[in-house]
Amino acid sequence: MNADRVTFRAVFAVREFRAMWAAEALSQAGDQLARVALAVLVYGRTSSAALAGLTYALTLAPAFLGGVFLSGLADRFPRRTVMVAADLVRAVLIALVALPGMPFWVLCVLVGLVSFAQAPFKAAQLALLPDVLAGDRYVVGMGIRTITMQAAQMLGFAGGGALLTRLDPRTALVLDAATFVASALFVWFGVGHRPAARKDGAPAPRAFAMSAFAGARLIWRDTGLRTLVAFNWLSALLIVYEGLAAPYTAEIGGGTAALGFILAADPLGGAIGAFLFTRFVPADRRTTLLGPLMVASCVPLLACLVKPGVVPSIVLFAVAGALGTAVVIQATASLARGTPDHSRAQVLGLQQSGIATVQGLSPLLAGALADAVGTARVVGLVGILGVLIAVPAAMAWRHAITTRPEVWGPNTGDEK
C-alpha cells in the first residue's frame, strides 16, 4: 500500500471536518427518526395511508425548490453562517410540528418548509468541504461522509421503529429538533469563519431566480461540469429498484424478510463501495476510472431481465450500490473542485435538486410501466437505458480530461 495514501485517521485529524461530520451524522439520524415518527403520528390521527405517504413525501420533495432557489445563499453569505441558520430554522419548525393540536394542513406546511431549508444547508456544506479538506483528503472525506450517512439511514429507520415503541411520536420530533440545535453548535464552534465567496451582498428577490439560471448556464456550457452532473443524475436513476422494492420482491417470490434485505442491499453496498474506493484506489486513478465505473454500475441491473432470485438480487443491488457510490463520490468531488468558488454552492445545489427530482419521479414512472411489463423487467430496462446514457457520457468525460487536464485531470486539487 502506498505510504502517501490518505487514511481515514488523517481526515479525522482535521478539526473542522470532525465538527461537520458530527453535525451531519446527528441531523441525518434525527431526520430518519422524524420520518418514522411523522408517519406514526399522521396515520394515528387520520387513519389514512395516503396522508401518511403525503407527509413522508413532504420531508423530501420541497428540497428540489430549495436547491434551485436558495443554494445561491451559500455563495453570497459565509457558508458556516448559512449552515447554522438553516439548522436553527429547521429546529424551530420541527419543534412546532411537535406541538399538540396542530392542524393537519399547518403540519404539512411546516414539514415542507423543513425540507425546503435543508437545501441551503447541504449546498453550503458541500461547497465548504473542499476548503476544509485539501487535496486527496477531500475525496476520502466524501467517502467517510457516504459511509456515515448510509449507516445513519439504516440505523435511523431501524432504531426509529424500535424507539417509537417506547416514545411518543411528539417526543421523537423534539429529539429531532434537538439534533438540529446540536448540529448548529458543532458547526459554529468547530468550523472557522470564512468570508462569503461572492462580494455582491444579499440578493434582491429576483436574484434568486437569476442565480439559479446562471448556475444552470455554467453547467450547460462546460462539458466537464455537464458530464459530472449527468453521472450523478444517472446514478440516482439507477436506484429505481428501491422505490419498486415491494412489487419487485413479490414478483421474484420473496416475503417481508426478503423485502428488508433488498432495501438494505444498496446502502450496504454503498458503504462498502465508499470504503474500498477511497481506501484502496490510488488518487491519481480515480478520475480516469469515473467513466468505466459509471458504465459498470448499470450492468448488474441487466440481470433483472431474467428475474433472478432473492439472493442474486441482493448481491446484484449491493454491487450496483457499491459502484454507483464510487461514481457519486468522485463525480461530486470533481464537480466541486472544477466549479469556480463564487458559484460552487449554486451548482452543487442544482445538482442536488436534480437528484431529488430523479429519485422522486423515476419510481413513479417506472411503477406505471411495471404494471404493463413487470417490475423486474422494468429494472432491467433501466439498466439498458443507463448503459445507453453512460457510454457516451464516459466518452465525453474522457474528452474533458484530455482537453482540460489542468481542471479535470487526475492530480487536480492534490497540490492544495
C-alpha beads as a LAMMPS data file, in Angstrom:
LAMMPS data file: protein, C-alpha beads

416 atoms
415 bonds

1 atom types
1 bond types

-500.0 500.0 xlo xhi
-500.0 500.0 ylo yhi
-500.0 500.0 zlo zhi

Masses

1 110.0

Atoms # bond

1 1 1 0.000 0.000 0.000
2 1 1 1.249 3.469 -0.893
3 1 1 2.609 5.136 2.224
4 1 1 1.455 8.528 0.928
5 1 1 -2.171 7.446 0.617
6 1 1 -4.537 9.466 2.772
7 1 1 -6.090 7.462 5.602
8 1 1 -9.362 7.917 7.444
9 1 1 -7.327 8.853 10.530
10 1 1 -5.637 11.676 8.620
11 1 1 -9.014 13.069 7.587
12 1 1 -10.443 12.841 11.093
13 1 1 -7.358 14.674 12.355
14 1 1 -8.801 17.819 10.724
15 1 1 -10.814 19.518 13.474
16 1 1 -13.222 21.307 11.146
17 1 1 -14.080 18.089 9.343
18 1 1 -14.818 16.354 12.648
19 1 1 -17.268 19.108 13.520
20 1 1 -19.013 18.964 10.123
21 1 1 -19.103 15.170 10.202
22 1 1 -20.648 15.051 13.680
23 1 1 -23.188 17.724 12.760
24 1 1 -24.354 15.903 9.633
25 1 1 -24.471 12.484 11.287
26 1 1 -26.605 13.828 14.123
27 1 1 -29.097 15.614 11.884
28 1 1 -29.294 12.666 9.464
29 1 1 -30.144 10.212 12.242
30 1 1 -32.644 12.690 13.659
31 1 1 -34.266 13.141 10.244
32 1 1 -34.758 9.411 9.799
33 1 1 -36.282 9.157 13.279
34 1 1 -38.566 12.102 12.483
35 1 1 -39.792 10.494 9.244
36 1 1 -40.830 7.374 11.127
37 1 1 -42.398 9.479 13.897
38 1 1 -44.343 11.610 11.396
39 1 1 -45.701 8.531 9.669
40 1 1 -46.873 7.125 13.007
41 1 1 -48.276 10.478 14.160
42 1 1 -50.209 11.243 10.963
43 1 1 -51.539 7.740 10.496
44 1 1 -52.621 7.666 14.145
45 1 1 -54.523 10.942 13.698
46 1 1 -56.055 10.327 10.268
47 1 1 -56.050 6.516 9.775
48 1 1 -55.138 7.347 6.174
49 1 1 -52.203 5.645 4.480
50 1 1 -52.390 8.224 1.676
51 1 1 -51.992 11.156 4.084
52 1 1 -49.156 9.381 5.873
53 1 1 -47.475 8.907 2.481
54 1 1 -48.055 12.564 1.617
55 1 1 -46.398 13.668 4.848
56 1 1 -43.400 11.424 4.145
57 1 1 -43.105 12.870 0.628
58 1 1 -43.104 16.387 2.090
59 1 1 -39.956 15.514 4.049
60 1 1 -38.155 15.112 0.714
61 1 1 -39.837 16.823 -2.252
62 1 1 -39.577 20.562 -1.343
63 1 1 -35.789 20.197 -1.195
64 1 1 -35.922 20.450 -5.000
65 1 1 -37.220 24.032 -4.924
66 1 1 -34.885 24.899 -2.078
67 1 1 -31.950 23.631 -4.104
68 1 1 -32.924 25.726 -7.122
69 1 1 -33.728 28.993 -5.372
70 1 1 -31.807 29.007 -2.068
71 1 1 -28.485 27.306 -2.835
72 1 1 -27.025 30.606 -4.021
73 1 1 -27.276 31.943 -0.465
74 1 1 -24.214 29.853 0.365
75 1 1 -22.224 31.786 -2.257
76 1 1 -23.431 35.237 -1.130
77 1 1 -23.095 34.722 2.643
78 1 1 -20.469 32.950 4.768
79 1 1 -21.147 29.237 4.396
80 1 1 -20.767 28.480 8.085
81 1 1 -23.436 31.095 8.829
82 1 1 -25.803 29.591 6.248
83 1 1 -25.405 26.115 7.761
84 1 1 -26.057 27.346 11.299
85 1 1 -29.056 29.445 10.255
86 1 1 -30.576 26.544 8.307
87 1 1 -30.129 24.223 11.298
88 1 1 -31.785 26.646 13.718
89 1 1 -34.689 27.310 11.345
90 1 1 -35.285 23.567 10.991
91 1 1 -35.087 23.106 14.760
92 1 1 -37.835 25.698 15.299
93 1 1 -40.034 24.250 12.529
94 1 1 -39.789 20.670 13.814
95 1 1 -40.470 21.844 17.378
96 1 1 -43.665 23.499 16.095
97 1 1 -44.700 20.266 14.373
98 1 1 -44.423 18.524 17.753
99 1 1 -46.974 20.857 19.374
100 1 1 -50.278 19.126 20.261
101 1 1 -53.383 20.113 18.325
102 1 1 -51.546 21.381 15.247
103 1 1 -53.986 21.459 12.270
104 1 1 -53.015 18.910 9.637
105 1 1 -52.547 21.454 6.842
106 1 1 -50.261 23.553 9.059
107 1 1 -48.280 20.431 9.914
108 1 1 -47.836 19.733 6.184
109 1 1 -46.629 23.279 5.528
110 1 1 -44.127 23.104 8.388
111 1 1 -42.778 19.728 7.269
112 1 1 -42.398 21.053 3.727
113 1 1 -40.502 24.097 4.992
114 1 1 -38.099 21.828 6.900
115 1 1 -37.264 20.072 3.633
116 1 1 -37.029 23.437 1.859
117 1 1 -34.495 24.694 4.408
118 1 1 -32.358 21.571 4.033
119 1 1 -31.212 22.645 0.562
120 1 1 -29.094 25.692 1.522
121 1 1 -27.535 23.707 4.385
122 1 1 -26.500 20.921 2.010
123 1 1 -25.235 23.357 -0.635
124 1 1 -23.187 25.275 1.944
125 1 1 -21.792 22.077 3.419
126 1 1 -20.705 20.594 0.083
127 1 1 -19.242 23.916 -1.044
128 1 1 -17.322 24.380 2.224
129 1 1 -15.847 20.887 2.394
130 1 1 -13.143 21.447 -0.293
131 1 1 -11.891 24.407 1.771
132 1 1 -11.709 22.257 4.902
133 1 1 -10.059 19.226 3.306
134 1 1 -7.171 19.864 0.909
135 1 1 -6.027 17.552 -1.870
136 1 1 -6.899 13.877 -1.621
137 1 1 -8.259 14.359 1.888
138 1 1 -11.357 15.797 0.226
139 1 1 -12.231 12.630 -1.708
140 1 1 -11.519 10.438 1.318
141 1 1 -13.666 12.769 3.424
142 1 1 -16.502 12.362 0.916
143 1 1 -16.155 8.609 1.327
144 1 1 -16.351 8.907 5.112
145 1 1 -19.491 11.053 4.760
146 1 1 -21.088 8.464 2.496
147 1 1 -20.357 5.577 4.838
148 1 1 -21.677 7.553 7.800
149 1 1 -24.845 8.685 6.034
150 1 1 -25.643 5.172 4.800
151 1 1 -25.174 3.825 8.321
152 1 1 -27.231 6.657 9.827
153 1 1 -30.005 5.969 7.316
154 1 1 -30.161 2.284 8.177
155 1 1 -29.865 2.830 11.936
156 1 1 -32.268 5.765 11.896
157 1 1 -35.027 3.763 10.243
158 1 1 -34.437 0.574 12.215
159 1 1 -33.723 2.311 15.513
160 1 1 -36.585 4.745 14.965
161 1 1 -39.107 1.948 14.753
162 1 1 -37.776 0.362 17.926
163 1 1 -37.543 3.686 19.773
164 1 1 -41.132 4.590 18.965
165 1 1 -42.341 1.520 20.811
166 1 1 -41.251 3.389 23.964
167 1 1 -41.528 7.050 22.969
168 1 1 -44.464 9.193 21.926
169 1 1 -44.017 10.432 18.292
170 1 1 -44.049 14.041 19.512
171 1 1 -41.160 13.301 21.845
172 1 1 -39.252 11.825 18.914
173 1 1 -39.845 15.040 16.954
174 1 1 -38.499 17.087 19.852
175 1 1 -35.390 14.885 19.779
176 1 1 -35.030 15.648 16.077
177 1 1 -35.235 19.379 16.832
178 1 1 -32.510 18.897 19.442
179 1 1 -30.241 17.233 16.858
180 1 1 -30.516 20.343 14.682
181 1 1 -29.510 22.558 17.603
182 1 1 -26.584 20.260 18.363
183 1 1 -25.588 20.315 14.696
184 1 1 -25.622 24.142 14.698
185 1 1 -23.398 24.195 17.785
186 1 1 -20.903 21.762 16.253
187 1 1 -20.651 23.899 13.107
188 1 1 -20.494 27.268 14.889
189 1 1 -17.804 26.285 17.375
190 1 1 -15.966 23.707 15.275
191 1 1 -15.723 25.370 11.854
192 1 1 -13.706 28.530 11.274
193 1 1 -15.216 31.678 9.801
194 1 1 -14.616 32.339 6.103
195 1 1 -15.918 35.328 4.149
196 1 1 -18.594 34.928 1.510
197 1 1 -17.365 33.636 -1.848
198 1 1 -19.246 36.400 -3.665
199 1 1 -18.921 40.060 -2.695
200 1 1 -22.195 41.442 -4.103
201 1 1 -24.063 41.078 -0.818
202 1 1 -27.619 39.999 -0.119
203 1 1 -29.609 39.032 -3.223
204 1 1 -32.609 41.025 -4.444
205 1 1 -35.836 38.980 -4.685
206 1 1 -35.470 38.254 -8.399
207 1 1 -31.758 37.473 -7.955
208 1 1 -32.678 34.039 -6.587
209 1 1 -34.020 33.011 -9.991
210 1 1 -31.172 34.759 -11.836
211 1 1 -28.608 32.956 -9.679
212 1 1 -30.212 29.609 -10.461
213 1 1 -30.234 30.453 -14.174
214 1 1 -26.570 31.473 -14.061
215 1 1 -25.659 28.202 -12.345
216 1 1 -27.552 26.149 -14.925
217 1 1 -25.880 28.072 -17.763
218 1 1 -22.450 27.453 -16.232
219 1 1 -23.138 23.715 -16.084
220 1 1 -24.505 23.553 -19.616
221 1 1 -21.601 25.423 -21.237
222 1 1 -18.853 23.289 -19.676
223 1 1 -18.506 19.712 -20.943
224 1 1 -16.858 18.552 -17.730
225 1 1 -19.486 20.061 -15.419
226 1 1 -22.305 18.847 -17.651
227 1 1 -20.933 15.300 -17.704
228 1 1 -20.357 15.157 -13.952
229 1 1 -23.914 16.308 -13.265
230 1 1 -25.149 13.663 -15.729
231 1 1 -23.176 11.000 -13.833
232 1 1 -24.828 11.971 -10.564
233 1 1 -28.321 12.161 -12.021
234 1 1 -27.891 8.823 -13.773
235 1 1 -26.698 7.256 -10.506
236 1 1 -29.923 8.499 -8.905
237 1 1 -31.960 6.883 -11.706
238 1 1 -30.264 3.513 -11.317
239 1 1 -31.508 3.035 -7.744
240 1 1 -35.086 2.921 -9.036
241 1 1 -35.245 -0.610 -7.609
242 1 1 -35.501 0.874 -4.107
243 1 1 -38.790 2.571 -4.992
244 1 1 -40.061 -0.652 -6.596
245 1 1 -38.721 -2.956 -3.890
246 1 1 -42.093 -4.221 -2.651
247 1 1 -43.549 -5.297 -6.032
248 1 1 -40.125 -6.488 -7.197
249 1 1 -39.736 -8.753 -4.164
250 1 1 -43.243 -10.152 -4.583
251 1 1 -42.617 -10.813 -8.276
252 1 1 -39.477 -12.887 -7.618
253 1 1 -41.195 -14.853 -4.844
254 1 1 -39.786 -13.177 -1.738
255 1 1 -41.570 -12.310 1.501
256 1 1 -41.391 -9.499 4.024
257 1 1 -37.955 -10.524 5.299
258 1 1 -36.608 -10.582 1.742
259 1 1 -38.001 -7.099 1.172
260 1 1 -35.973 -5.784 4.094
261 1 1 -32.774 -7.345 2.765
262 1 1 -33.376 -5.991 -0.728
263 1 1 -33.936 -2.485 0.648
264 1 1 -30.751 -2.777 2.724
265 1 1 -28.650 -4.039 -0.211
266 1 1 -27.976 -0.642 -1.800
267 1 1 -26.939 1.272 1.354
268 1 1 -24.831 -1.694 2.466
269 1 1 -23.148 -1.905 -0.930
270 1 1 -22.738 1.868 -0.916
271 1 1 -20.911 1.830 2.411
272 1 1 -18.615 -0.965 1.207
273 1 1 -18.009 0.783 -2.104
274 1 1 -17.152 4.069 -0.419
275 1 1 -14.642 2.340 1.840
276 1 1 -12.936 0.362 -0.937
277 1 1 -12.840 3.263 -3.397
278 1 1 -11.371 5.824 -1.029
279 1 1 -9.073 3.415 0.808
280 1 1 -7.589 1.307 -1.980
281 1 1 -7.970 3.125 -5.327
282 1 1 -4.967 5.445 -5.867
283 1 1 -5.830 9.129 -6.025
284 1 1 -4.300 9.539 -9.497
285 1 1 -6.587 6.797 -10.884
286 1 1 -9.952 7.915 -9.543
287 1 1 -10.891 10.498 -12.144
288 1 1 -9.892 8.274 -15.076
289 1 1 -11.906 5.379 -13.634
290 1 1 -15.051 7.501 -13.318
291 1 1 -16.412 6.733 -16.789
292 1 1 -15.828 2.953 -16.667
293 1 1 -17.319 2.805 -13.159
294 1 1 -20.426 4.632 -14.393
295 1 1 -20.926 2.094 -17.174
296 1 1 -20.188 -0.826 -14.834
297 1 1 -22.764 0.380 -12.289
298 1 1 -25.511 -0.099 -14.903
299 1 1 -24.581 -3.683 -15.749
300 1 1 -25.916 -5.503 -12.629
301 1 1 -29.425 -4.229 -13.381
302 1 1 -29.406 -6.018 -16.745
303 1 1 -29.629 -9.369 -14.931
304 1 1 -33.092 -8.369 -13.661
305 1 1 -34.428 -9.007 -17.175
306 1 1 -34.321 -12.745 -16.352
307 1 1 -35.932 -12.351 -12.887
308 1 1 -33.117 -13.525 -10.602
309 1 1 -33.990 -14.950 -7.202
310 1 1 -33.858 -13.163 -3.886
311 1 1 -30.218 -13.853 -3.049
312 1 1 -28.871 -12.992 -6.529
313 1 1 -30.957 -9.801 -6.472
314 1 1 -29.483 -8.758 -3.129
315 1 1 -25.965 -9.348 -4.459
316 1 1 -26.691 -7.509 -7.714
317 1 1 -28.139 -4.463 -5.940
318 1 1 -25.262 -4.390 -3.455
319 1 1 -22.727 -4.439 -6.307
320 1 1 -24.659 -1.739 -8.167
321 1 1 -24.764 0.329 -4.970
322 1 1 -21.020 -0.060 -4.416
323 1 1 -20.136 1.000 -7.968
324 1 1 -22.699 3.806 -8.030
325 1 1 -21.483 5.214 -4.727
326 1 1 -17.908 5.348 -6.014
327 1 1 -19.200 7.311 -9.008
328 1 1 -21.126 9.774 -6.837
329 1 1 -18.156 10.370 -4.513
330 1 1 -15.708 11.132 -7.309
331 1 1 -18.188 12.988 -9.528
332 1 1 -19.215 15.268 -6.660
333 1 1 -15.595 15.841 -5.653
334 1 1 -14.572 16.693 -9.230
335 1 1 -17.616 18.928 -9.635
336 1 1 -16.779 20.904 -6.505
337 1 1 -13.123 21.262 -7.496
338 1 1 -13.903 22.269 -11.063
339 1 1 -16.544 24.901 -10.265
340 1 1 -15.460 28.480 -9.526
341 1 1 -15.754 29.146 -5.808
342 1 1 -18.211 32.025 -6.260
343 1 1 -20.728 29.681 -7.938
344 1 1 -19.871 26.394 -6.217
345 1 1 -22.826 26.250 -3.835
346 1 1 -25.330 27.148 -6.570
347 1 1 -24.007 24.466 -8.930
348 1 1 -23.940 21.804 -6.210
349 1 1 -27.428 22.848 -5.130
350 1 1 -28.765 22.447 -8.682
351 1 1 -27.135 19.032 -8.860
352 1 1 -28.836 18.004 -5.614
353 1 1 -32.178 19.318 -6.896
354 1 1 -31.834 17.187 -9.999
355 1 1 -31.011 14.133 -7.918
356 1 1 -34.108 14.705 -5.779
357 1 1 -36.254 15.076 -8.905
358 1 1 -34.925 11.895 -10.492
359 1 1 -35.329 9.932 -7.265
360 1 1 -38.887 11.204 -6.896
361 1 1 -40.122 10.735 -10.456
362 1 1 -38.328 7.570 -11.548
363 1 1 -40.206 5.141 -9.238
364 1 1 -43.498 6.776 -10.254
365 1 1 -42.859 6.419 -13.996
366 1 1 -41.208 3.015 -13.667
367 1 1 -44.082 1.780 -11.498
368 1 1 -46.609 2.755 -14.166
369 1 1 -44.607 0.855 -16.779
370 1 1 -44.161 -2.108 -14.424
371 1 1 -47.921 -2.634 -14.328
372 1 1 -47.718 -3.435 -18.040
373 1 1 -44.453 -5.361 -18.441
374 1 1 -43.461 -6.496 -14.929
375 1 1 -41.291 -4.926 -12.246
376 1 1 -38.121 -6.976 -12.743
377 1 1 -38.199 -6.299 -16.467
378 1 1 -38.533 -2.557 -15.847
379 1 1 -35.481 -2.592 -13.573
380 1 1 -33.586 -4.369 -16.352
381 1 1 -34.786 -1.803 -18.903
382 1 1 -33.498 0.972 -16.643
383 1 1 -30.145 -0.806 -16.752
384 1 1 -30.224 -0.755 -20.570
385 1 1 -31.161 2.922 -20.580
386 1 1 -28.334 3.547 -18.128
387 1 1 -25.771 1.908 -20.416
388 1 1 -27.041 3.937 -23.396
389 1 1 -26.503 7.141 -21.407
390 1 1 -23.353 6.106 -19.538
391 1 1 -21.275 5.105 -22.566
392 1 1 -21.421 8.481 -24.369
393 1 1 -21.118 10.280 -21.026
394 1 1 -17.960 8.291 -20.256
395 1 1 -16.569 9.250 -23.671
396 1 1 -17.402 12.911 -23.000
397 1 1 -15.637 12.725 -19.636
398 1 1 -12.544 11.213 -21.230
399 1 1 -12.559 14.086 -23.740
400 1 1 -12.871 16.631 -20.907
401 1 1 -9.897 15.121 -19.058
402 1 1 -7.811 15.130 -22.243
403 1 1 -8.627 18.673 -23.360
404 1 1 -8.584 20.373 -19.931
405 1 1 -6.267 18.297 -17.731
406 1 1 -5.497 21.301 -15.538
407 1 1 -9.170 21.330 -14.419
408 1 1 -10.337 17.721 -14.706
409 1 1 -7.095 15.766 -14.691
410 1 1 -6.180 13.052 -12.152
411 1 1 -3.981 15.277 -9.988
412 1 1 -6.286 18.286 -9.854
413 1 1 -6.532 19.568 -6.309
414 1 1 -3.742 17.396 -4.945
415 1 1 -1.358 20.295 -4.722
416 1 1 -3.521 22.324 -2.343

Bonds

1 1 1 2
2 1 2 3
3 1 3 4
4 1 4 5
5 1 5 6
6 1 6 7
7 1 7 8
8 1 8 9
9 1 9 10
10 1 10 11
11 1 11 12
12 1 12 13
13 1 13 14
14 1 14 15
15 1 15 16
16 1 16 17
17 1 17 18
18 1 18 19
19 1 19 20
20 1 20 21
21 1 21 22
22 1 22 23
23 1 23 24
24 1 24 25
25 1 25 26
26 1 26 27
27 1 27 28
28 1 28 29
29 1 29 30
30 1 30 31
31 1 31 32
32 1 32 33
33 1 33 34
34 1 34 35
35 1 35 36
36 1 36 37
37 1 37 38
38 1 38 39
39 1 39 40
40 1 40 41
41 1 41 42
42 1 42 43
43 1 43 44
44 1 44 45
45 1 45 46
46 1 46 47
47 1 47 48
48 1 48 49
49 1 49 50
50 1 50 51
51 1 51 52
52 1 52 53
53 1 53 54
54 1 54 55
55 1 55 56
56 1 56 57
57 1 57 58
58 1 58 59
59 1 59 60
60 1 60 61
61 1 61 62
62 1 62 63
63 1 63 64
64 1 64 65
65 1 65 66
66 1 66 67
67 1 67 68
68 1 68 69
69 1 69 70
70 1 70 71
71 1 71 72
72 1 72 73
73 1 73 74
74 1 74 75
75 1 75 76
76 1 76 77
77 1 77 78
78 1 78 79
79 1 79 80
80 1 80 81
81 1 81 82
82 1 82 83
83 1 83 84
84 1 84 85
85 1 85 86
86 1 86 87
87 1 87 88
88 1 88 89
89 1 89 90
90 1 90 91
91 1 91 92
92 1 92 93
93 1 93 94
94 1 94 95
95 1 95 96
96 1 96 97
97 1 97 98
98 1 98 99
99 1 99 100
100 1 100 101
101 1 101 102
102 1 102 103
103 1 103 104
104 1 104 105
105 1 105 106
106 1 106 107
107 1 107 108
108 1 108 109
109 1 109 110
110 1 110 111
111 1 111 112
112 1 112 113
113 1 113 114
114 1 114 115
115 1 115 116
116 1 116 117
117 1 117 118
118 1 118 119
119 1 119 120
120 1 120 121
121 1 121 122
122 1 122 123
123 1 123 124
124 1 124 125
125 1 125 126
126 1 126 127
127 1 127 128
128 1 128 129
129 1 129 130
130 1 130 131
131 1 131 132
132 1 132 133
133 1 133 134
134 1 134 135
135 1 135 136
136 1 136 137
137 1 137 138
138 1 138 139
139 1 139 140
140 1 140 141
141 1 141 142
142 1 142 143
143 1 143 144
144 1 144 145
145 1 145 146
146 1 146 147
147 1 147 148
148 1 148 149
149 1 149 150
150 1 150 151
151 1 151 152
152 1 152 153
153 1 153 154
154 1 154 155
155 1 155 156
156 1 156 157
157 1 157 158
158 1 158 159
159 1 159 160
160 1 160 161
161 1 161 162
162 1 162 163
163 1 163 164
164 1 164 165
165 1 165 166
166 1 166 167
167 1 167 168
168 1 168 169
169 1 169 170
170 1 170 171
171 1 171 172
172 1 172 173
173 1 173 174
174 1 174 175
175 1 175 176
176 1 176 177
177 1 177 178
178 1 178 179
179 1 179 180
180 1 180 181
181 1 181 182
182 1 182 183
183 1 183 184
184 1 184 185
185 1 185 186
186 1 186 187
187 1 187 188
188 1 188 189
189 1 189 190
190 1 190 191
191 1 191 192
192 1 192 193
193 1 193 194
194 1 194 195
195 1 195 196
196 1 196 197
197 1 197 198
198 1 198 199
199 1 199 200
200 1 200 201
201 1 201 202
202 1 202 203
203 1 203 204
204 1 204 205
205 1 205 206
206 1 206 207
207 1 207 208
208 1 208 209
209 1 209 210
210 1 210 211
211 1 211 212
212 1 212 213
213 1 213 214
214 1 214 215
215 1 215 216
216 1 216 217
217 1 217 218
218 1 218 219
219 1 219 220
220 1 220 221
221 1 221 222
222 1 222 223
223 1 223 224
224 1 224 225
225 1 225 226
226 1 226 227
227 1 227 228
228 1 228 229
229 1 229 230
230 1 230 231
231 1 231 232
232 1 232 233
233 1 233 234
234 1 234 235
235 1 235 236
236 1 236 237
237 1 237 238
238 1 238 239
239 1 239 240
240 1 240 241
241 1 241 242
242 1 242 243
243 1 243 244
244 1 244 245
245 1 245 246
246 1 246 247
247 1 247 248
248 1 248 249
249 1 249 250
250 1 250 251
251 1 251 252
252 1 252 253
253 1 253 254
254 1 254 255
255 1 255 256
256 1 256 257
257 1 257 258
258 1 258 259
259 1 259 260
260 1 260 261
261 1 261 262
262 1 262 263
263 1 263 264
264 1 264 265
265 1 265 266
266 1 266 267
267 1 267 268
268 1 268 269
269 1 269 270
270 1 270 271
271 1 271 272
272 1 272 273
273 1 273 274
274 1 274 275
275 1 275 276
276 1 276 277
277 1 277 278
278 1 278 279
279 1 279 280
280 1 280 281
281 1 281 282
282 1 282 283
283 1 283 284
284 1 284 285
285 1 285 286
286 1 286 287
287 1 287 288
288 1 288 289
289 1 289 290
290 1 290 291
291 1 291 292
292 1 292 293
293 1 293 294
294 1 294 295
295 1 295 296
296 1 296 297
297 1 297 298
298 1 298 299
299 1 299 300
300 1 300 301
301 1 301 302
302 1 302 303
303 1 303 304
304 1 304 305
305 1 305 306
306 1 306 307
307 1 307 308
308 1 308 309
309 1 309 310
310 1 310 311
311 1 311 312
312 1 312 313
313 1 313 314
314 1 314 315
315 1 315 316
316 1 316 317
317 1 317 318
318 1 318 319
319 1 319 320
320 1 320 321
321 1 321 322
322 1 322 323
323 1 323 324
324 1 324 325
325 1 325 326
326 1 326 327
327 1 327 328
328 1 328 329
329 1 329 330
330 1 330 331
331 1 331 332
332 1 332 333
333 1 333 334
334 1 334 335
335 1 335 336
336 1 336 337
337 1 337 338
338 1 338 339
339 1 339 340
340 1 340 341
341 1 341 342
342 1 342 343
343 1 343 344
344 1 344 345
345 1 345 346
346 1 346 347
347 1 347 348
348 1 348 349
349 1 349 350
350 1 350 351
351 1 351 352
352 1 352 353
353 1 353 354
354 1 354 355
355 1 355 356
356 1 356 357
357 1 357 358
358 1 358 359
359 1 359 360
360 1 360 361
361 1 361 362
362 1 362 363
363 1 363 364
364 1 364 365
365 1 365 366
366 1 366 367
367 1 367 368
368 1 368 369
369 1 369 370
370 1 370 371
371 1 371 372
372 1 372 373
373 1 373 374
374 1 374 375
375 1 375 376
376 1 376 377
377 1 377 378
378 1 378 379
379 1 379 380
380 1 380 381
381 1 381 382
382 1 382 383
383 1 383 384
384 1 384 385
385 1 385 386
386 1 386 387
387 1 387 388
388 1 388 389
389 1 389 390
390 1 390 391
391 1 391 392
392 1 392 393
393 1 393 394
394 1 394 395
395 1 395 396
396 1 396 397
397 1 397 398
398 1 398 399
399 1 399 400
400 1 400 401
401 1 401 402
402 1 402 403
403 1 403 404
404 1 404 405
405 1 405 406
406 1 406 407
407 1 407 408
408 1 408 409
409 1 409 410
410 1 410 411
411 1 411 412
412 1 412 413
413 1 413 414
414 1 414 415
415 1 415 416
